[in-house]
């Protein structure tokens, strides 16, 4: 097959022509898919560049400049000519889209695209002493220089020379990469539909696009140009969630705008408080003294956005709410370690995974429990890799705000004694269920009486214990002894033993440690330690932490609360001036007695006697429509 090419050449210029090359099946396939092969010539050197519709104007310029090191992307000017029209400017993505449309739909074979180096034409490049600006005319087809007035070139020259007298430092915004967030059909978003919405919002802010959601649900998203009705703009992006893995894929994309409403502005309706919060959350947490006005200034300097002050104030309130308890614990208990309740972490993770299948959700929660209970850091990392691999960005985002030393056994700096839940607080809350609705003074006195009686009861029970450790822990010690009877123990010396189990572990009875880490975490000998201590002929109870001793339990209840009699208290005179509480208006309705449930906590369902449906209403409050 004959090879046909058209190249426009001028002195000191790069001339680019649309070339039809059919030298291989790869090139033919590339052309059929809407791609272009640009033949570039510069200083008697040639290079072929392949571009497609998925590329933007900056990427095309970057590929041209990669072929010749003396070309500067900031000084390149592109133009091309058609029959009846000369020197058509090629300066942005819209112009590039128009060029693709002409080549693909109109069937034009020869289009000369001229790449000019403005610094050389103005005499500012190396090896050039000067040039007459008026002599720069438009370049005609096939590299011939047309005789023109040069007025357009003078304007371009002034636009480049005058700013040189008051140059400003060019600053690359942190949002520059947002413009490449959406590129092609088939693009994958592993974070699902939520990640796609976030990327689309950033893309619209950086590109200056205003869009509306034609479809927006848990599985499909379709965004179209806001001005589609007013003009023939066909900008659209449509995607769908893959049910197999939960990833979001772009299925349909028209990336070019034709309505002329594309302008990057400092105030964009898509720059919501949610977007701003995701950008500054790490910086605000790292700098606790950061003021809202500092956030506004940083957003303008780093992203070029004018942020509403009320958005920043909302972020400050959220920061105080989330960090208030952590700061209070550090101040009130400076020498104590803070452990999170695993019960609430489980339900928070379930809430974070809403929309996924129940079985898959339960599997991820079980993986998180394995991470929390893992006795060694190696086991923690193994389970954590599985958790993130299966959970993806949802689980990664949830765990990014949780420091392992607060919820994982392998990293907890203190002695947790196996307590992973705050059940003691729930038990106390249930213990005073009847008294907690009393006024403050009777409430305190009722709690005093209950604690006083409890101390006496526990003291009497502990006085009957004959063993050195509590009966419940003595039973646990016996069970672990039975589990270790089949293992062989070898002594290494200096109190170090090797237990030949599956797998083999090392026990140091002098330091009360085992390579399984359970002895160190609970303060109670594990089954490996029990087998080692008994085989060495030592007294087993001596290696139990004093926390589990019967005497420790007795010491906890050795104190008593004195009664507070009121018989000898003086009576208040009736005519005495008394400071009464302030007047307050009683809110309407019956006061609430039930506590607010935690996030994700299952609530008790009742069956309505009218609609016979399960819910949180009864026959009297039922609002279901009844037919027939």
Steps between C-alpha positions, in 0.01 A plus 500: 500500500626845416605728783374854469594789731467875497749706701518879516853631565629846588837620622533465876148357535349165584250400231249235588281325249231237535663197349330184381747218557398144433831331564370252754180362649566698822501834319190406299314403816611821671364712214170312498456578870505874433869561561737727308863457404680834495815529289715762668801668346738725682853609391504240222407222741180299483293322765165320493261559792181306564211677674136414566179660621572411861796743509469868580685795348770506768584135443538556125738791559691293756549215252630741235745660743628158608635447149720814507657623821534864386123547470319670788130414555438856623614659169338271244224639273289262289292584193370333186333600173193388305361592163369853532634542855859556598691511828233328712622506859547169683536605863282289732305177539199636318709585194660156514157337510395703196813382314416136576146556379620648169742216432260224598167622360581736208752269333765768455830339410755780528501725804825678579534578870779749560685506832689826543759588761404849613833571672695438180264709293536792741880475509511368860617148418857382495691561178259770375604865504166646419199496270263750350165449661317651201658241271320215674196424293269206492633176362310360206462143385808293424723730697470807273502838675205716407534876464292645781490817701644329809250674729392177672860404559575840651220452749635156595849643539379779728315247712827316556740795540301737723445251789878450517537840667291395803547126527319307772608173647303221341337282762375152431181441698447179688178460304677485162487121496122506544466585131623148415257324733272383216676384186347215304229238470574198716672703774471318833427642844567240768328712765166453330245765416601725792858527370372579150278779630797647688724485189223646283450788742872582498513467121211745460658751741834500318354499148233757584218268394147536632306175481177343617429141596264330257538176698645466845442189710701225666586329170481758219617857455440716192627858495414743218583861420276743684445698180410201283148635443621848396760379249617189317758408767547124512731478805395195696645229719316184597617211716376196682607287796622149425311270737777240496762714680323829585728704270357791300571510124443781249282360219431809289703823474488812286772719645481802268293810578331692218284746694772753591409503871831348612684741731697425814375738771611545865145432621357175374170351620664157505760614755281387789588462866542125446767561235676765706496274804667215310776738387587657835411226748856365535654846529243612759555189713878540485481868597259524791539881522402561138233771479209511255647810335821303438301232319339765276842646418655161424213400273550817296877460484518126433183436300394842371156469659302755695348308791189608685581572862201302625645185340820543699311565823306175444830315460627654824192379689548149363866507601415602857230232520727220380809593698337626821485161673856406401640826634294470819631149568861619462442790738305316771695170481851600386660173618229265369468326164185558299338195340201515267196281553500227237120475509454853367781455245320198358173685455673806359668279239166339418349845450798600283437194280130568449377391161713184487378144546445384857724196467787702355451766769515237777819356346673840507393561861644160595830595333510822703443298820792276408715812458391629840565173684822413315765443772802587280563777251579246229154345533348849515661599169398171336135547594513870417622425147206266447258754645615781270525269198137390535357824640669739257483877541199488731686309768821697438313826554340368818833380646692814400364685805564212746840469656584132572624570854142585599323186373752226411651271764833481319557877532326586828768652728334413830352190662148438377447161671289378207233770545410613146151633575352764729241256637569611856347838420196337341464271802506795736246681284270199518564464874361847575223484239223575749688773687641699207171683437503656846604861562868556558500497881287186546696338213837548674362374827342193336829412329679540835268251664536245218881521504502473879296179486710361214826545693362304794375217276828468308702513822303211645540293182878559480547407865398141419764449227778266607720513188771752419330606176134564427291183441410596144867551407595180681262311269660666195843395626381140531357498148828625354691234688290228331566661158879487553539140617602358158776754425868429547705770675876543450710722723744744338642644823457807719125452524445475121307199363384378161154349476467251215145576395350592166653750450803490732523792746758638743412563866710711740360439847751744655355794301145357493490505121403266217556541127123472448469831696187389685676481837629857466161638396279334763747468787373145531710197393405364160477127434866494384611667823286269712657193339851643547450596867349166598769300318774700673355418842422859600189627677254608231314767698821698563508598132150646494471878503389638843205654320333155515581430869221446750669745735488770230127443470459525879705820512271655240203457736679556830375856521150595601267792434368666812124559521368854495225536763261792478346479845737754658502739208355842587162586364490798265278782623195553289555876465870466403604648168573214263666525159263324265598350164444721195163498330498275197229407255422131494538361145191343345451127503603226736868502601709236326625216715672273251865568426613591150621178332847481352549512125399169346371359826200275431172624644213288624227459239134494598208371298221743421154371583347696209734445204660184642844631400814509712641842582513763774128588505182346639131503414449849640788663312469293179489708182486221243233537232243220525308381194188290467 
